[in-house]
Amino acid sequence: MKITEIINVDGLLVDNRRAEMLAYNYDELIEIFKTLPAANVNVLKGEVDGCTLAARNGWGNLLTWVSTHSPYPGIWKGKGFSQINDKQGLGYNRFSLFGVEHRSMRFVTGPGLSVVDNKPVLLMDYRPYVNPLGMLHALDEIRQLDDNNYLLCGHWRWPLFGRSQNLFYHIYGPIGEFKDK
């Protein structure tokens, strides 16, 4: 089921599969994730928009909502990616706080293996930075749906409870240039 919407971003037509990804339940997202190739740091560049997807249960839905709608840093809008070399990059999350977009919750990217199926992914690692996600040892795993669409599986380690459940996100773009400010 490939449902797409073509969006115009600064004169570029970007194929956005958001509606399709929102229609899947958690089990379907896991199965789709297992079939996808790792995202490539040479391709995933610039700013992307994003949305949260179905969680495994009500607790997961609450975690997803809190992690993307907190008083600070604000409402999650997407991410930004930049390449350092052929295998590594860096990035940030885009948030809106009182209608003003800002960038925070930085991460580094590089190759890794998924906790879902032990196959290659592009990892977003927050641990090198001092931020709440880094303190929780957060990792986001990125796999590529097509040229403009990616499926992310995020998880972190709670200090007392161990690894969180997997949370899924869809990002698409690029919608703009990377802004390292």
Steps between C-alpha positions, in 0.01 A plus 500: 500500500695803381300815563691811408446870495723722292599810695670807357803607702677803357426389144592135565232235488542263795315169522356485852367164623374635832136394450610148410728467805231633736263227380722215624476347846804421714538137385482606136766769560733237651454275196555788255809614694652151468475513119669838450866582430701720732482871425815645347683794656595610146132537406322610818598869510327822591192561710209257495146514637370218714210344682448236767354163411308225679649362821469148642251600771351791692817548706699529176252752360539706817882485482491602135269793570699623803829471310368715216278747692695596811501849653867515403636461240150527354307327223716277282497594130776290344877473479806635321786292359851584384778278372849495657651222284386191306371326812429766761292808543340721758163650557234657717129485570272784395250627756244778517466685830230769512497505120878553466701220344830406661751218475616285793547140618805449282632161389768332290423251224687191390457137402361256754285193554131508587355372827199390293674250270878544544531625139671823385348839578618858505513578872427836655691500830421771756754382761791725388296810592385631835124503456211296645511250213873454543456436873240232415742335250249561221554343160286543190537246220434622146397294201410636157156458343588684176692808383315740733345285774652327802371282782660552841493269799601677821577366847690599811611352829312600815727523809291246697283320244741416217437550130179671397261354248561587136337822382450565129529826305475593134724771356493636147686758299728677462285805554791739557870544565680382814531795743771448758405782737 
